[in-house]
């Protein structure tokens, strides 16, 4: 009897999506709040655009650098733990063998079965080390390109997000009119972004959309109110 082949589909772009979420969420929120705040204090769209572009440039560089340093930190941490496991396997193999047996028994493997697996691993130091890295420490080998990719993804997402609330000020000379359009456009963008983010991260899309919109709107409203009060 013919059988339909079982095909598993897993979402494997979690790190890239996380970077986009980090960059886009800040890119939409921070320049939006800045533009709204300046709109409450100045009467020139040119000033808002100049300050907004400066913030987007600085913010994208800072966020991208943060993503790069985080990626490098993960790689360095993995390398240090890898070297430590190699040394322990070489210097204290009996202790490491006991740790392997403990890990296996936590997964329901019997003592006799664990002894067989441990004996096999003693003959394969590289696989033994990789087993300890994954199942004892919960670490996966990082992609060597991860740090740079993360930096670029976050920076580009920040710029894209930041241009959305600033775009009305580029074409509308009136600050008040540009602010109204910016609010509408950005809130719609926040709703869409929140929905898509929820879809990819496993959260409820509509709830994620509402949360993202409310947070971005409150940030902009607070900045506008403070600027208006000071001015």
N, C-alpha and C positions, 0 to 999 in steps of 0.2 A: 504494500500500500504506500503510495508516494506521500511524503510528508513535506510540509512547508518549512523551509529552513528558518531556524530561529535567529533573528538579527536583533542585536541589542544596540540601542542608540543612547549614548550618554552625552550629556553636555560637558565638553572638555575645555571650554574657553573661559573658565571662571576667573582666572587671574586677569585676563584682558578686560572682561566685563567689569571687574572690580576697579580697575584703573580708569575706565571710562566713567563709571559712576562717581568716583572721587573727583576727577577733573571736571566733569560736566555739572555736578551738583554745586560745587564751589563757584564754577564759572558763571552759572546762572544766578546764584544768590548774591555773591559779593559785589560784582559790578552793578547788579540791579539795585542793591541797597545803596551803593555809592552814588549812582545816578539819581536815585530818588532823593537822597539826602541833599545833594548839590542843587537839585531842582527846587528845594525849599529855601535855598539861601542865595542863589544867583539867578540872573535873568538872561544869561547867554548860553545858548546851546553849545557854542564853541568851547566854553570852559568845561562844560559837562563832558563833551566828547574828548577833549584833551586829557582831562583827569581820568576819564574812564579808560582810554587807551593806555595811559601810563600804568594804571592799575592792572589791566589785563596783561600787559607785557611783564610787569614785575610779578604778578601772581602766577602766571604760567611758568616763569623761570623758577620761582620758589617751589611751586608744587612739583614741577618736573624734577628739580634737584632732590626734593624729598623722596620722590619715588625711586630715583637712582640710588640714593644712599640706603634706602630700605632694601632694595634688591641686592646691593653689594653686601649689606650686613647679613642678609640671609645666606649668601654664598660663603662668606667668611665663617659664619657660625657652623655651616655644614662641613666645611673643610676642617675646622678645628675638631669637631666631634668625630669626623672620619679618622683623623690622625690618632685621636685618643682611643677609639675602638680598636684600631690596628695595634696600638701599643699594648692594650690590655689583653688582646688575643695572643699576642706574642709573649707577654710577661706573666700573665696570670690566667692561663687557659682554663684551669679547673673552675675558677670563679665565673668566667664567662660561659662555660658549659652549663653551670648551674643556672645562670640567668636565662639561657636558651630553654632549658627544661621548664623553668618557671613560666616563661611566656607561653610555651606550648600547652602546659597544663591549664593555663587560664582559658585556652581555647577548647578545652575538653579532651585533649590528647592524654591517653593513659601514660603512666610512668614508664612502662616497658616500651611503648611506642616512642616516647620522647627520647629514651636512651638510644634507640636505633637511629633516630634523626640526628641526635647530637653526635653520635659516632661518625655519621656520614659527613657532618659539617666540619668536624675536626680535620678531615682530609681536604677540605675546600675553604681555605682561609678567606678568600675574597668573597665567596657567597655567604660565609659565616658573618663577616663584617657587614655586608649589605643587609642581611637578615636582622642584625642587631640595630642597625641604623633605622630600619623601617618599623620593626615591631617592638623594639624596646624604647627607642627615642621618638618614634613617630615622625621621622625626617625623610623627605624625598630629595633626591639629587636635583638641585636647581638648574634651570636652563642657563648656560653661561651668557646668553644674550638677554636674559630677563631684565637686568638692571636698566640697560639702555632702552629696551622696548617699553618698559614701564614708564620711564621718564618721558619719552616721546609721546606715548599714548595719553598720559595725564596732561601734559602741556598742551597738546593739540585739542583735547576735549575741553580744557579750560578756556582756550581761545575761542572755540566754537560757541561754548556756552556764554562767554562774556560778550560776544558780538551781538547776541540776540537783544538784550535790553538796551544796548547802545545804538542800535541801528535806527530807531526813529529819530534820534537827535541829529543824525547825519543828513536827514532829508527834510526835517520840519524845523523851521527857524524859531517858532514859539516854544519856550521851555515847558509851559503848562500843557500845551497840546501834545508835545513830544512825550511828556510824562504820562499822560493818559494812554497814549498808544503803547508806550513801553510797558505799562502795567498790564494792559490787555494781552499784548503779544507774549510777555514773559510768563504770565500766569498760565496761558495756554501751553507754552513750552514746558513749564514745570509740570502741568498735568500730564502731558504726553510722556515726558521723560520719566515721571514717577510711575506711570503705568507700565512702560517698557522695562524699567528697572525691576519692578515687582514681578513681571513675567519671567525675567531671566534669573532673578535671585530666588525664586520660589515663594515669595511673599504674595499676599493677595493684591492683584494689580490695582483694583479700585482703591483699596486702603492705602497702598503705597503712593498712588497718585494724589490722594487727598492730603496725606501727611507732607509730601514734598511741596505741594502748593501752599499749604498753610504756613509751613516753616519759612519758605521764601517770601511769602506775602508779609508775614510778621516782621521779618528782618528789614524789608524795604520800608514798611510803615514806621517802624521804630526809628530808622535813620532819617526819614523825612520829617518826623515829628521833632526830633532833636535838633536838626538843622533849622527848621522853621522857628523853634523856640529860641535858639541862640541868635538867629538873625533878627 
